[in-house]
């Protein structure tokens, strides 16, 4: 039982520490705003230094593609437009269940506005039970549960692209209707860095193929990151703080134990800074992400991002290079994103509904294994049942 009396005695000290940290955070914010002004005056010089010394840096900083203080008011979304989204959930494999398998459930959403068309809201479940599904990843030292989550990422991209492209492409009458494909979370898949080459290709290649089909069909897509913890934009402010002639971190700061001289505003996050700078409906400057894994994406799919004030929060919106370089598509993407947040009362309605469709509840899991048990018995398999441990957990002697 939670001892509330002991907790209450800790609260005063906790409150004082929070107050102190709030003061420090305010000071870091003021410093970051000052650095923005410095960068703005000589931005090209700092970009040149970043490019020249990129292989010697101890931190990853995004590169601004516009004036770093730029703010752009996003136009209202067109009355007629369509939105596509897909999200996934899963039932993990367990040796204690009646069969060792896993299920991936993809919820897909297609919403049409101003077109007098019915929406699409459904799910695509798939069972993985073959040996290559369950054990192939172990040759790379990857657990089945972990591999399942990677496969889900692939399935989300493939379902989204197939749904959107099938709808938009001729002979349908929807080729010229403004549209947007939305994904939940970042488009930079950092987990790929830890995977062996063969495993990485098996995951990344089908994702890039799905993205390419969206590009060919001219369907812009974005990754919507809520409550972002990113610092890559603020990290660019470390260049004017470098006390050395060149930002050669490996030579000058490689043995620093605590903090390097350029870490004056850490741990301030990007959203903390742009919360202060942006008004509702405005975006920040566009940044090019410099995460190493993006070298594998190809130039067209290199990820860019901006921060967007959606009213309830500052969201990080990511998109590929071909969207970033097309002013019309970028404006279309951000305006529809804003409209989705308004319709969803603070979070994109398409993303929320895709998640709600995909999520596998406890009752769904029970019905899934009941159906599986029924089919196994019909197939003549004997001694079908869960392990004694699982049976014991489902009931109590007491």
Buried (B, 14 or more C-beta within 10 A) or exposed (E): EEEEEEEEEEEEEEEEEEEEEEEEBEEBBEBBBBBBEBBEEEBEEBBEBBEEBEEBBBBEBBBBBEEBBBBBEBEEBBEBBBBBBBBBBBBBBBEEBBBEBBBBBBBBBBBBBEEEBEEEBEBBBEBBEEEEBBEBBEEBEBEBEBBBBBBBBBBBBBBBBBBBBEBBBEEEEBEEBBBBBBBBBBBBBEBBEEBEEEBBBBBBEBBBEBBBBBBEBBBBBBBBBBEBEBBBBBBBBBBBBBEEEEBBBEEBBEEEEEEBEBBBBBEBBBBBBBBEBBEEBBBBBBBBBBBEBBEBBEEBBBBBBBBBBBBBBBBBBBBBBBBBEBEEBBBBBBBBBBBBBBBBEEBBBBBBBBBEBBBBEEEBBEEBBEEBBEEBEEEEEEEBEBEEEBEEEEEEEE
